[in-house]
């Protein structure tokens, strides 16, 4: 049971927020919004989980989000014919991902080559990328964007399609659970989560596009980490890099790949953020890295490396999302929100480690 | 079971009464009861994982009262410790196996830390360092330890640190002292000093618990022996009444006739050379670490490498394994030159090693031929050979990865830092070297069933007994950790196995099992390069012994038909 301690913390938070908002929190509309608010931090925490499992850290995330968002928005507004229409939107979107990819490659390559600790390298890129975002945008917002592009941040999938998708995912989850752990607890959790999503998407306007992207990426990240050779290598690298190298693990390659993956996800988040806001700000994404790190750590991933799970990080991202959402519903001003959020992050991790030790 | 007093007059100092403790669901101690008397050295023996260290940690307050059941008393007073300070106040001092010194403070500060902090620090702002150093130096000299009180701990060799640790425990004026394998890092000379100190402690009517694997030491120092097996007391007696066989029987629960299996290189194997190193050099910056090393290892042979600490034994192993190769991030400032022929063409035909089915039987990844056929770990010998036999015939491996591909495996000297992923489950540790062969066709997706079978086979062959293969390996006992590390090497079905101190910190039962495994391997044509600082092990196991001295080959000894090695000759070759 102690393995699922953070789930109880999460459920407690949900219940508390639900009570305080007198049920408004549980409306289909709000739940749909909640999932959409969560997905940017969620996507970032997927990458951050990998980075932290290798005993690293990536501080450049927020700045890369801003830089790639700016690039996508610039291509949209000033890119000319090529970047118009559906194809153009997709092209701008991919370019943002590409920018993030390159940033991640930069981080990874420098970490592997110079052996300076990731904290410093990514801190450097954090400043560089922020500077580039300001240079490219001349310090001003870049807007407005085409509707085709904004679909990636604001759009919804058809209700029936969304519900069908959730059902398929739920059945797959049950199937895999049955084939491997046969864990009743997980089974119930999958059913409840599936039910909540059906309720939220069916009761409002369907599944938001970014949520679907997040969902697919989360599943991929999870299975990749658990079931592939490379996933195992990531864990080995974080647990003991020298032993991993002596066991034939391509430690340098894995490190490079992990930071590049983190970068690409940051780029993706930047594009989604711009699409949602219908424009990009060079100052966007401030402190996103810290939210992602918080989500990962709440999810039980150890900063010392070698131990962690995608499921935990997703849960952590949702916990932070529930707090943000609940406090906004309760009209708590942002200044207080920050204080409360900080306290709750400390509490959650503390209670979790305490629960684990028992 | 309670032993009779060594001397009817001496009173009981420590009495354990049915102490039990579990780690999770895994019982470590099971109703342990015995007594220790004043003025005696009580040897506590047992295999790794038998519960010695756990019992001593309970005594020293590392595990507080509520974490175990049963109780113990000191000088008739029931003890309920809330932590280490409470135990210390009660007169218990423990010298840990894992050192607990502050590396960035001087020896004197470490020794006198508590006394310094007990001073009125407001007035003591002007600590007289001269006085502190003199006091510490005086104390060390009195004990006969040649350690500089001004040196930083981080500058000291492990042996010297151990001395400081011992000195610190003696400084506390404890009445009950626990020595947990105190001699593992000490030189002969220092060991003698320690024995004198033990005598003195005895004469002062103190009680000493002495945990060790080394029989000779036990005979020299102990008055009585308590042996634990699987968390229970297996035997207690006075040292005069027992011999080594008794102790081993108690420890492993069965008769042990011969420690080192009598073995012979299988007929025909001696003609083919598996590895030939020629003119190997290793430079670290400008410093010569290895110089002109040349030797050959035959098929099915155990080739021993001896030498003193710092003679370059481990560096030789790492060099052979490609650790300092071009593609290694650890090769900075290191310069390797020389050649390695591995099953080189002029020495043996590359195709020859196909007699593998034989070997498979005992290490046995392949007990499931049916299933295997299509997914197939077994197809590998075939496929692998034409890749590397041609490619790496006459070269240095550029990384451990390449060495592993050529079916060379290395068991490192320090399993905690370079061998294992301590916070990962045992099974992940065991399969990390062969993961690429455990996937669905050409994908990256691990076949979990397949992996499970491989792991179960290895665990069975190596007799790995831990709290479970999906439990993190850091929670395993030392012997079983070592077996997990070894199984990682055996998983690739090596043709050459490089073992650096394969039995360090391993209890006698596991040791014997490891020896048996090695013997089985050589029977099937695996060559073994054995590095060991334990002379009996090196001489007992090896067919030939190469002695290194300051990075150079001093001499290569051969075991002649009817004569064993002469330990004195080898020592002379190592130290002259």
Interface residues (C-beta under 8 A of the other chain):
Chain A: X112 X115 X180 X227 X228 X229 X230 X232 X233 X235 X236 X239 X240 X242 X243 X244 X245 X246 X247 X248 X249 X250 X251 X252 X302 X306 X307
Chain B: X321 X323 X328 X329 X330 X399 X400 X401 X404 X405 X410 X412 X417 X418 X419 X420 X421 X422 X423 X424 X428 X432 X433 X435 X436 X438 X439 X444 X445 X446 X448 X488
